């Protein structure tokens, strides 16, 4: 992720969703071990439209890969 952005998103494995989201039964200290980098092969990077730059664009199109002949400003 470092080549794309200086911050890494938190990625929680599905088996730990309940523990991560359950603030009543688990403290931050008890779930801190879940905050670790995922293996690089778990992630896939590809260019997307600049639609992702605005939170008002709440659409599946934000996650679609750009095609080789498209510019990053598609749909704006």
For each residue, the residues with C-beta under 8 A, 3 or more apart:
1: 4 5 7 8 9 43
2: 5 6
3:
4: 1 45
5: 1 2 8
6: 2
7: 1
8: 1 5 37
9: 1
10: 34 35
11: 38 42
12: 16 17 20 34
13: 16 34
14: 17
15:
16: 12 13 19 20 31 34
17: 12 14 20 21
18: 21 22
19: 16 22 26 30 31 34
20: 12 16 17 26 31 34
21: 17 18
22: 18 19 25 26
23: 26
24:
25: 22
26: 19 20 22 23 30 31
27: 30 31
28: 31 32
29: 32
30: 19 26 27
31: 16 19 20 26 27 28 34 35
32: 28 29 35
33: 36
34: 10 12 13 16 19 20 31
35: 10 31 32
36: 33
37: 8
38: 11 42 43
39: 42
40: 43
41:
42: 11 38 39
43: 1 38 40
44:
45: 4
46: 65 66
47: 65 66 72
48: 51 52 62 63 64 65 66 72
49: 52 61 62 64 66 70 72 73 74 75 76
50: 53 72 73 74 76
51: 48 54 57 59 61 62 74 75 76
52: 48 49 57 62
53: 50 57
54: 51 57
55: 58
56:
57: 51 52 53 54 61 62
58: 55 62
59: 51 62
60: 63 64
61: 49 51 57 64 75
62: 48 49 51 52 57 58 59
63: 48 60
64: 48 49 60 61
65: 46 47 48
66: 46 47 48 49 70 71 72 74
67: 70
68:
69:
70: 49 66 67 74
71: 66 74
72: 47 48 49 50 66
73: 49 50 76
74: 49 50 51 66 70 71
75: 49 51 61
76: 49 50 51 73
